[in-house]
C-alpha cells in the first residue's frame, strides 16, 4: 500500500503546481489584454497570413540551423547577460541578451520544440526562431525560482533552448483553432495535420500568437514544446520521449473524404476549475478530427520531398542522442508515408 501512495504524492503536487501556474498565467494575460487589444486594432488593416506566398523548395532548407540560418544562430561560445525571469506558465524560462544586443528567451527542461519548429518550417509555415545549445554561459544570473538545477554555480546553463525575440516583431494577440481567418482552408488543415504528425497535445490558445511584422498579421503556433511524445491527461502524457512517440497510434479512422488522427488531451477533473485551460484542452481534440484527406496528402507530399538527412538534422539540432535521432527519423518518415498513402 505504501508504494502507490509515494508515487501519487509527487504527481498530485505537480498537478497542483500546474493548476496554480495556469491560474497565475490567466491573471497576467488579463492585465496584458488591453495593450494587445490596442496593438491589434492598429494592425487590423494588415493582411492575415499563415504561410509565405512562396515557402520555397523544401529540398534546399538547412534543417540543422532552421529559419535563422547559421549566421543568425546564437553563438555557443558567446557572452549572454541575464535580463529577467518569466514565472508564467509551467516551463522554467528567462530572458537574456547577447553581445549583439539581441534578446533571447531561454527555456530549460525536457521539451521538443527545436525539432518541431524545423519540421513545421519545412512544411512551409511561419515559426519562431528556436535553437538548442548543450550549454551556454549567462553572466549575472541570480538564483532562479524555477529550473535552478539546470544551472551550475558559474552560470553555465545546461540544455538550453533559445528563442529569438526580434525587435521588429510585435505580439498583438492570440488566435484560436476554431476561429481564425483561415477556417476550412487547405493551409490551416495542413497545419492541423502537422500537429498530429508531431503528437503536439498542447493546442491551447495561449500557444498560438499573432505577430505584426513586415506589414502582415502573421499567425504562428509559437509553442511546440509538447511534441514527440504521447498525448494523454496531465499524468500520462509526455513530450520528447521516443518510445512514447513510436508507440503512439497516428491515424484513428478514415472515411471516403476525411481522416481523424489520434489524440487524447482531456485534462483531469481537478483542472476543471481553470475553465479556459480545461475548455481549450478539450476543444483541442477537434483539431485532429475530420480533416480532408486531400489536404492531409497535400502536406504529406511537401514533407515527402525532404531527404532522410534533412529529417535527421531536425533532431540533431535538438541535442538528441544518436539512437534517438535514428528512432525519430524513422518514425517521422513512416508518418509522412502514411499521409501520402491516404
C-alpha positions as CSV (number, residue, x, y, z in Angstrom):
1,X,0.0,0.0,0.0
2,X,2.9,2.4,0.7
3,X,4.2,2.2,-2.9
4,X,1.2,3.7,-4.6
5,X,0.9,6.5,-2.1
6,X,4.5,7.5,-2.5
7,X,4.2,7.6,-6.3
8,X,0.9,9.5,-6.2
9,X,2.0,12.3,-3.9
10,X,4.6,13.9,-6.2
11,X,2.2,13.5,-9.1
12,X,-0.5,15.3,-7.1
13,X,1.9,18.0,-6.2
14,X,2.8,18.5,-9.8
15,X,-0.8,18.8,-10.8
16,X,-1.5,21.4,-8.0
17,X,1.6,23.4,-9.1
18,X,0.4,23.2,-12.7
19,X,-3.1,24.4,-11.7
20,X,-1.6,27.4,-9.7
21,X,0.7,28.3,-12.6
22,X,-2.1,28.2,-15.1
23,X,-4.3,30.4,-12.9
24,X,-1.4,32.9,-12.5
25,X,-0.9,32.9,-16.2
26,X,-4.6,33.8,-16.7
27,X,-4.3,36.7,-14.4
28,X,-1.2,38.1,-16.1
29,X,-2.8,37.6,-19.5
30,X,-5.8,39.6,-18.4
31,X,-3.5,42.5,-17.4
32,X,-1.8,42.5,-20.7
33,X,-5.0,42.1,-22.7
34,X,-5.7,45.8,-23.1
35,X,-2.3,46.5,-24.5
36,X,-2.6,43.7,-27.0
37,X,-6.1,44.8,-28.0
38,X,-4.7,48.3,-28.7
39,X,-1.9,46.8,-30.9
40,X,-4.4,44.5,-32.6
41,X,-6.6,47.5,-33.5
42,X,-3.7,49.3,-35.0
43,X,-2.8,46.2,-37.1
44,X,-6.4,45.3,-38.1
45,X,-6.0,46.5,-41.6
46,X,-2.9,44.4,-42.3
47,X,-3.3,41.2,-44.3
48,X,-3.6,38.0,-42.3
49,X,-1.1,35.3,-43.4
50,X,-0.5,31.7,-42.2
51,X,2.2,30.9,-44.8
52,X,4.5,32.9,-47.0
53,X,3.3,33.2,-50.6
54,X,6.3,31.3,-51.8
55,X,7.5,28.9,-49.0
56,X,10.4,27.8,-51.2
57,X,11.8,24.5,-52.2
58,X,11.9,22.2,-49.1
59,X,14.9,20.3,-50.5
60,X,17.1,23.3,-50.2
61,X,16.4,24.1,-46.5
62,X,19.0,23.8,-43.8
63,X,17.1,22.0,-41.1
64,X,20.0,21.9,-38.7
65,X,20.1,25.7,-38.2
66,X,16.5,26.3,-39.1
67,X,14.8,29.6,-40.0
68,X,17.5,31.8,-38.7
69,X,20.3,30.1,-40.7
70,X,23.8,29.6,-39.5
71,X,24.6,33.3,-39.4
72,X,21.5,34.1,-37.2
73,X,22.1,31.3,-34.8
74,X,23.1,32.0,-31.2
75,X,26.9,31.8,-30.5
76,X,27.6,28.7,-28.4
77,X,30.7,30.4,-27.1
78,X,29.3,33.9,-26.8
79,X,28.5,36.2,-23.9
80,X,25.0,36.4,-22.6
81,X,23.6,38.7,-19.9
82,X,20.7,37.9,-17.7
83,X,17.7,40.2,-18.1
84,X,14.7,38.8,-16.2
85,X,13.0,35.6,-15.2
86,X,9.5,34.7,-16.5
87,X,7.4,32.8,-14.0
88,X,4.3,32.4,-16.2
89,X,3.0,29.0,-17.5
90,X,4.8,25.8,-16.5
91,X,8.2,25.7,-18.1
92,X,11.3,27.4,-16.5
93,X,12.4,30.2,-18.6
94,X,14.2,33.6,-18.5
95,X,15.4,36.3,-20.9
96,X,19.0,37.2,-21.8
97,X,20.8,39.5,-24.2
98,X,23.8,38.5,-26.4
99,X,26.8,40.6,-27.4
100,X,24.9,41.9,-30.4
101,X,22.0,43.2,-28.3
102,X,19.6,40.5,-29.5
103,X,17.2,39.3,-26.9
104,X,16.6,35.6,-26.4
105,X,14.3,33.6,-24.2
106,X,15.9,30.6,-22.7
107,X,13.9,27.5,-21.7
108,X,15.3,24.6,-19.8
109,X,13.8,21.2,-19.1
110,X,12.5,18.4,-21.3
111,X,10.8,19.7,-24.4
112,X,11.0,19.0,-28.1
113,X,10.4,22.5,-29.5
114,X,13.6,22.8,-31.6
115,X,13.0,19.7,-33.7
116,X,9.3,20.5,-34.0
117,X,9.9,24.0,-35.4
118,X,12.2,22.6,-38.0
119,X,9.5,20.3,-39.4
120,X,6.8,23.0,-39.3
121,X,9.1,25.4,-41.1
122,X,10.0,22.7,-43.7
123,X,6.3,22.3,-44.4
124,X,6.1,26.0,-45.3
125,X,4.7,27.7,-42.3
126,X,6.0,30.7,-40.2
127,X,7.7,29.6,-37.0
128,X,9.7,31.3,-34.2
129,X,13.5,31.0,-34.4
130,X,14.4,28.3,-32.0
131,X,17.9,26.9,-31.3
132,X,19.3,24.4,-28.9
133,X,22.7,24.6,-27.2
134,X,24.2,21.9,-24.9
135,X,25.3,24.7,-22.6
136,X,25.5,28.5,-22.6
137,X,27.2,30.9,-20.2
138,X,25.0,33.6,-18.7
139,X,26.5,36.4,-16.7
140,X,24.9,38.0,-13.7
141,X,22.3,35.2,-13.3
142,X,20.6,35.2,-9.9
143,X,19.2,32.2,-8.1
144,X,16.1,31.3,-10.1
145,X,12.7,30.4,-8.7
146,X,12.4,27.5,-11.2
147,X,14.9,25.4,-13.1
148,X,17.9,26.2,-10.9
149,X,19.2,22.6,-11.0
150,X,19.9,23.2,-14.8
151,X,22.4,25.9,-13.9
152,X,25.8,25.4,-12.5
153,X,27.3,27.8,-9.8
154,X,29.4,29.5,-12.5
155,X,26.3,30.4,-14.6
156,X,26.5,27.6,-17.2
157,X,23.0,26.7,-18.3
158,X,22.7,23.1,-19.4
159,X,20.4,22.0,-22.3
160,X,19.2,25.5,-23.3
161,X,16.6,26.2,-25.9
162,X,16.9,29.8,-27.1
163,X,14.1,31.6,-28.9
164,X,14.9,34.8,-30.6
165,X,12.6,37.8,-29.8
166,X,13.1,40.1,-32.8
167,X,12.9,43.9,-32.3
168,X,10.8,44.3,-35.4
169,X,8.1,41.8,-34.4
170,X,5.2,42.9,-32.2
171,X,3.0,40.4,-30.5
172,X,-0.6,41.6,-30.9
173,X,-2.8,38.7,-29.7
174,X,-3.7,35.1,-29.8
175,X,-5.7,33.0,-32.3
176,X,-8.0,30.1,-31.9
177,X,-8.0,26.9,-34.0
178,X,-11.8,27.2,-34.3
179,X,-12.0,31.0,-35.0
180,X,-9.5,32.5,-37.4
181,X,-9.3,33.9,-41.0
182,X,-8.2,30.5,-42.4
183,X,-11.0,28.2,-41.3
184,X,-11.7,25.4,-43.8
185,X,-8.6,26.4,-45.9
186,X,-6.1,23.8,-47.2
187,X,-3.3,25.8,-45.4
188,X,-5.0,25.5,-41.9
189,X,-5.9,21.9,-42.5
190,X,-2.2,21.2,-43.4
191,X,-1.2,22.8,-40.1
192,X,-3.6,20.6,-38.2
193,X,-2.1,17.6,-39.8
194,X,1.4,18.7,-38.7
195,X,0.2,19.0,-35.1
196,X,-0.9,15.4,-35.4
197,X,2.4,14.3,-37.0
198,X,4.3,15.9,-34.1
199,X,1.9,14.5,-31.5
200,X,1.6,18.0,-30.2
201,X,-1.0,17.7,-27.4
202,X,-0.9,21.3,-26.0
203,X,-3.0,23.1,-28.6
204,X,-4.3,25.7,-26.2
205,X,-5.0,29.2,-27.5
206,X,-2.1,30.8,-25.5
207,X,0.3,28.9,-27.7
208,X,-1.0,30.5,-30.9
209,X,0.3,34.0,-31.4
210,X,-0.4,36.8,-33.9
211,X,2.6,39.0,-34.8
212,X,2.7,42.4,-36.5
213,X,5.7,42.0,-38.7
214,X,6.7,43.2,-42.3
215,X,3.3,44.7,-42.9
216,X,1.4,41.5,-42.1
217,X,-0.5,39.8,-39.3
218,X,1.3,36.5,-39.1
219,X,-0.5,33.6,-37.4
220,X,2.1,31.3,-35.7
221,X,2.0,28.2,-33.5
222,X,4.5,29.8,-31.1
223,X,5.0,26.9,-28.6
224,X,5.6,23.4,-30.0
225,X,7.3,22.0,-26.9
226,X,4.7,19.4,-26.1
227,X,5.6,17.3,-29.1
228,X,7.3,14.0,-30.0
229,X,5.8,12.1,-27.0
230,X,2.4,10.7,-26.1
231,X,-0.9,12.6,-25.7
232,X,-3.0,11.9,-22.6
233,X,-4.1,13.5,-19.4
234,X,-2.0,15.6,-17.0
235,X,-0.3,12.5,-15.7
236,X,0.1,10.1,-18.6
237,X,1.1,12.4,-21.4
238,X,4.8,13.1,-22.3
239,X,7.0,15.1,-24.6
240,X,10.3,14.4,-26.3
241,X,10.1,10.7,-25.3
242,X,11.0,8.5,-28.3
243,X,9.4,5.2,-27.0
244,X,6.0,7.0,-26.4
245,X,6.1,8.7,-29.8
246,X,7.0,5.5,-31.7
247,X,4.3,3.5,-29.9
248,X,1.5,6.1,-30.4
249,X,-1.2,5.5,-32.9
250,X,-1.2,8.1,-35.7
251,X,-4.4,7.6,-37.8
252,X,-7.5,6.9,-35.8
253,X,-10.0,6.4,-38.6
254,X,-10.9,7.4,-42.2
255,X,-13.9,8.0,-44.3
256,X,-14.0,8.4,-48.1
257,X,-13.3,12.1,-47.7
258,X,-11.8,12.7,-44.2
259,X,-9.3,11.4,-41.7
260,X,-9.2,11.6,-37.9
261,X,-5.8,11.5,-36.2
262,X,-5.3,10.1,-32.7
263,X,-5.2,12.5,-29.7
264,X,-6.2,12.2,-26.0
265,X,-5.9,15.6,-24.3
266,X,-8.8,15.8,-21.9
267,X,-7.4,17.1,-18.5
268,X,-8.1,15.5,-15.2
269,X,-11.2,16.7,-13.4
270,X,-9.1,18.7,-10.9
271,X,-8.2,21.1,-13.7
272,X,-11.8,22.0,-14.4
273,X,-11.6,25.0,-12.0
274,X,-9.4,26.7,-14.6
275,X,-12.2,27.0,-17.1
276,X,-10.3,28.4,-20.1
277,X,-7.5,25.9,-19.8
278,X,-9.9,23.0,-19.5
279,X,-12.1,24.1,-22.4
280,X,-9.0,24.7,-24.5
281,X,-7.6,21.2,-23.9
282,X,-11.0,19.6,-24.6
283,X,-11.6,21.5,-27.8
284,X,-8.0,20.8,-28.9
285,X,-9.1,17.3,-29.7
286,X,-11.2,18.6,-32.5
287,X,-8.1,20.0,-34.2
288,X,-7.1,16.4,-35.2
289,X,-10.6,15.4,-36.4
290,X,-12.4,15.4,-39.8
291,X,-9.5,16.7,-41.9
292,X,-10.0,16.4,-45.7
293,X,-7.8,13.5,-46.9
294,X,-6.8,15.6,-49.9
295,X,-5.4,18.3,-47.6
296,X,-3.5,15.7,-45.5
297,X,-2.0,14.3,-48.7
298,X,-1.0,17.8,-49.8
299,X,1.1,18.5,-46.7
300,X,2.4,14.9,-46.8
301,X,3.6,15.5,-50.4
302,X,5.6,18.6,-49.3
303,X,7.2,16.7,-46.4
304,X,8.0,13.8,-48.7
305,X,10.4,16.0,-50.6
306,X,12.7,16.2,-47.5
307,X,15.7,13.9,-47.5
308,X,16.4,11.4,-44.8
309,X,19.4,13.6,-43.8
310,X,17.2,16.7,-43.6
311,X,14.8,15.0,-41.2
312,X,17.8,13.6,-39.2
313,X,19.1,17.2,-38.9
314,X,15.9,18.3,-37.2
315,X,16.7,16.0,-34.3
316,X,20.5,16.6,-34.4
317,X,19.8,20.3,-33.9
318,X,17.7,19.5,-30.8
319,X,20.5,17.7,-28.9
320,X,19.1,14.1,-29.1
321,X,21.4,11.1,-28.8
322,X,22.4,9.2,-32.0
323,X,19.9,6.4,-31.1
324,X,17.1,8.9,-30.6
325,X,17.9,10.7,-33.8
326,X,17.6,7.5,-35.8
327,X,14.5,6.4,-34.0
328,X,12.7,9.7,-34.5
329,X,13.8,10.0,-38.1
330,X,12.4,6.6,-39.0
331,X,9.1,7.3,-37.1
332,X,8.6,10.6,-38.9
333,X,9.3,9.2,-42.3
334,X,6.8,6.4,-41.6
335,X,4.1,9.0,-40.7
336,X,4.9,11.0,-43.8
337,X,4.5,7.8,-45.9
338,X,1.1,7.2,-44.2
339,X,0.0,10.7,-45.2
340,X,0.9,10.1,-48.8
341,X,-0.9,6.8,-48.8
342,X,-4.3,8.5,-47.9
